[in-house]
Structures are given as structure tokens and as C-alpha cells.
């Protein structure tokens, strides 16, 4: 099995310019969302997908290049931002739409009779978020689309759920430390998160294809 994790660890030092630029771009896009629509709501979730999704697609595409081919850098990140806007929207809007529906169910429904649609939409949101950890790489680098993209992503979640769980845990810890200790950690978090997500995706996808 091809293991891309060592390349991700090496890139934490060798790709510092990319990591810094990725953090600035992701935090800027996220900051605009918070500024325009503070709080967690269906509208803010969808706006986040529209603004952050394309940026994250560019970061993931660059991380894929780093862990698979050893090529990264800020200029590649900027080129990927131009080329993967549509891909970022396609992937980002799916979990955002499912999550927005879950939030809407929570706002509109109350009482035990409405627990089933709320539970279904909640579980669907969790699956969509986990699958998206794989789906960005599969879309921007693997060139998968539509049903094939999400079927493969969900297959990888079933095969290796610890990869997306670990990626989300890393992002959560960085967010927690960034808001409670120092905001500079938020700038350094997106790059490593993308690198480890990419390494996990291509390691498990190679194993799945064997």
C-alpha cells in the first residue's frame, strides 16, 4: 500500500509558504462569512460553502500535489484557486445543503413526533461531512464527479472512518486553541489539515483500488 503520510509530515517544514498562504486564504474567507452572517444558521452554512468551498478546493489540490508529486508553493495554490472554483462549489454545497436542512429542521420542528426527520437529517449531515474530507481530493485531483464521486467517498468512509474523523479532530483542536490561546494558530491550521486529509485520501484510495 502506498503511504503518503511521510510526505505530509515532511511538507510541514518544506512547504511553510504554502501553509501560511493557505491559512490566510481560508481564514479570510471564513472571516467574511462570520462578518456577513454571524452565528450558525442555514444561510450562514450555505454562504460558508460558497465562499470557503472554492478556497478549500485550491488548498486541497495543492496539498494533493505536495503529497503525491512533491510540488507545492504559493504560485501553485493561486493557480489552483483559479482552476477549481467550480469544483469547490460542487463539493462544498452538498454537505452544506444537508447541514442547512438539518438546522432548518431543528428550528421548525419540536416535539417527539418530529424526532425522526431531525435524526435522519442529522445523520445525513455527519455522513456528508465525513465524505467531503475525501471528496475534495477525489474531485479536484481524481476528476470524479456526481454519483461516482460521492459513492467512492462514502466507500472510503466505510473503509477508513478514522481518516476523516482524525482530520476533523485536528481542525477542531486547532479552532479551539486558536480561539482560546492565540489566533495565530488558526492561520497555521488549514495547511496541515489539508495535507493530512490528502495523504489519508490517496493512501486509502490506493488500497481501495487494489
Secondary structure as GFF3:
##gff-version 3
##sequence-region A 1 210
A	DSSP	alpha_helix	5	14	.	.	.	ID=ss1
A	DSSP	alpha_helix	16	36	.	.	.	ID=ss2
A	DSSP	alpha_helix	42	69	.	.	.	ID=ss3
A	DSSP	alpha_helix	74	83	.	.	.	ID=ss4
A	DSSP	alpha_helix	85	108	.	.	.	ID=ss5
A	DSSP	three_ten_helix	112	114	.	.	.	ID=ss6
A	DSSP	alpha_helix	115	140	.	.	.	ID=ss7
A	DSSP	alpha_helix	146	159	.	.	.	ID=ss8
A	DSSP	alpha_helix	161	180	.	.	.	ID=ss9
A	DSSP	alpha_helix	184	209	.	.	.	ID=ss10
###
